[in-house]
Amino acid sequence: EMVDHDRFKHYNDTYGHEIGDLELSTTGRLFRMHPEGDIGVRWGGDEYLRIVRNLVTETQLGLIAARDAELVDSFAWEALDARFAEQPPRISIGLVYCGQPSREERGRMGQCDDLVNVTPEQRFDKSVEVPEGSSYDIARKLVALADKKMYDAKRTFADSPEPHIAQVNVRIVAGKLVEI
């Protein structure tokens, strides 16, 4: 799940970094209210990345995203600062559901992973080369795809008051992501 604030620049540029920081930190706290054993980080600027593990179906991912959108949408932002009342924060969400790789695919990824020595800090560092089909390569491609879907949602639903969510479902086949 890749999440982006739709109006962050407006708050930051109009009211200053203090209001922008308040929006970002509040969103981070809202997302931490419902931990499911997932991994969530502020990805940069006004974006958040959440990796949700152990889902049984792609529908569960959509439910989590809808809950995140509802948390931001229903929060009483104006109680933090009256300037939020005129245009409450809204988010766009890009989702990628990737089912558990087959035993064969996990073996293939493991063989590719053995060819590279990457520290945890370098997993998403694009300047560090990783073998195609490695778990690092697959993770990078999943994040890039979620980022693309987030911007698709932002463009598609720009004028809609409804949550902006776009999802794609993929599988790992022969070391590549294949849309299903």
C-alpha positions in Angstrom: 0.0 0.0 0.0 1.4 3.4 -1.0 -0.4 6.4 0.4 0.0 10.1 -0.6 -1.6 13.2 0.8 -3.6 15.0 -2.0 -3.4 18.5 -0.6 -0.2 18.5 1.4 1.6 21.1 -0.7 -1.4 23.5 -0.2 -1.1 23.3 3.6 2.7 23.4 3.7 3.0 26.3 1.2 0.0 28.3 2.5 0.2 27.8 6.3 3.8 26.8 6.8 5.8 23.7 7.7 4.4 23.5 11.2 0.9 22.7 9.7 2.4 20.4 7.2 4.3 18.5 9.9 1.2 18.3 12.0 -0.7 16.7 9.1 2.1 14.2 8.5 2.6 13.2 12.1 -1.1 12.9 12.7 -1.5 10.6 9.7 1.3 8.5 11.0 -0.4 8.2 14.4 -3.7 7.3 12.7 -2.1 4.5 10.7 -0.4 3.1 13.8 -3.8 2.8 15.6 -4.6 -0.5 13.8 -1.4 -2.6 13.7 -1.8 -6.0 12.0 1.8 -7.1 12.1 2.4 -5.0 9.0 5.4 -2.8 8.2 4.7 0.9 7.8 7.1 3.8 7.1 7.0 7.3 5.9 8.4 6.8 2.4 9.3 10.4 1.7 7.7 13.8 1.6 4.0 13.1 2.2 4.0 9.5 1.2 3.7 6.3 3.3 4.5 2.7 2.5 2.8 -0.1 4.2 3.6 -3.8 3.6 0.9 -6.0 4.9 1.8 -9.6 5.3 -0.1 -12.9 5.6 -3.2 -11.8 3.8 -5.4 -14.6 2.5 -7.2 -12.6 -0.3 -6.7 -9.4 -2.2 -10.0 -8.3 -0.7 -8.4 -8.0 2.7 -5.9 -5.5 1.3 -8.7 -3.4 0.0 -10.4 -3.4 3.4 -7.2 -2.2 5.1 -6.9 0.6 2.5 -10.5 1.6 2.9 -10.0 1.7 6.7 -7.0 3.9 6.3 -8.9 6.3 4.0 -11.8 6.4 6.5 -9.4 7.1 9.3 -8.0 10.2 7.5 -11.4 11.3 6.2 -13.3 11.0 9.4 -10.6 12.5 11.7 -11.6 15.9 13.3 -8.7 17.8 11.7 -10.2 21.2 12.5 -9.8 20.3 16.2 -6.0 20.3 15.7 -6.1 23.6 13.7 -9.1 25.6 12.4 -7.3 26.0 9.0 -7.9 22.3 8.3 -11.7 23.0 8.2 -11.8 24.6 4.8 -10.0 21.7 3.0 -9.6 18.6 5.2 -6.7 16.3 4.3 -7.4 13.6 1.8 -5.3 10.7 0.6 -4.8 8.6 -2.5 -3.9 4.9 -2.1 -2.2 2.5 -4.5 -2.4 -1.2 -3.8 -0.6 -4.2 -5.1 -1.7 -7.6 -4.0 1.0 -10.3 -4.6 0.1 -13.8 -3.5 2.6 -16.1 -1.8 5.2 -17.2 -4.3 5.3 -20.8 -5.2 8.0 -23.1 -3.6 9.8 -23.0 -7.0 9.7 -19.1 -7.1 11.0 -18.9 -3.5 13.8 -21.2 -4.4 14.6 -19.1 -7.5 14.6 -15.9 -5.4 16.8 -17.5 -2.8 19.4 -18.5 -5.5 19.4 -14.9 -6.8 19.6 -13.5 -3.3 22.8 -15.6 -2.7 24.5 -13.7 -5.5 24.4 -10.3 -3.8 25.3 -8.9 -0.4 22.8 -6.2 0.4 22.3 -4.6 3.8 18.8 -4.0 5.0 19.4 -0.3 4.5 20.2 -0.9 0.9 17.1 -3.0 0.0 15.3 -0.1 -1.8 18.4 1.9 -2.8 18.2 1.9 -6.6 21.9 2.8 -6.8 22.7 -0.7 -5.5 22.4 -3.3 -8.2 20.5 -6.5 -7.4 20.0 -9.6 -9.6 16.7 -9.6 -11.5 14.3 -12.0 -9.9 15.9 -11.7 -6.4 13.6 -10.9 -3.5 15.1 -7.4 -3.5 14.3 -6.9 -7.1 10.7 -8.1 -6.6 10.2 -5.9 -3.6 11.5 -2.9 -5.5 9.1 -3.6 -8.4 6.2 -4.1 -6.0 6.8 -0.7 -4.4 7.2 1.0 -7.8 3.9 -0.6 -9.0 2.1 0.5 -5.8 3.5 4.0 -6.4 2.2 4.0 -10.0 -1.3 2.8 -8.8 -1.3 5.6 -6.2 -0.8 8.2 -8.9 -3.4 6.4 -11.1 -5.9 6.8 -8.2 -4.9 10.4 -7.7 -5.5 11.2 -11.4 -8.6 9.1 -11.9 -10.5 10.3 -8.8 -9.1 13.9 -8.6 -12.6 15.5 -8.5 -14.3 12.8 -6.4 -15.0 13.3 -2.7 -14.7 9.5 -2.3 -11.5 7.8 -1.2 -8.9 7.5 -4.0 -7.9 3.8 -4.2 -6.5 1.8 -7.1 -5.5 -1.8 -6.9 -3.7 -4.3 -9.1 -3.2 -8.0 -8.3 0.0 -9.7 -9.4 1.8 -13.1 -9.2 5.5 -13.8 -9.4 6.1 -16.0 -12.4 9.7 -16.9 -13.6 11.1 -14.0 -11.5 8.7 -11.4 -12.9 5.5 -9.7 -11.8 2.6 -10.8 -13.9 -0.8 -9.1 -13.6 -3.7 -11.4 -12.9 
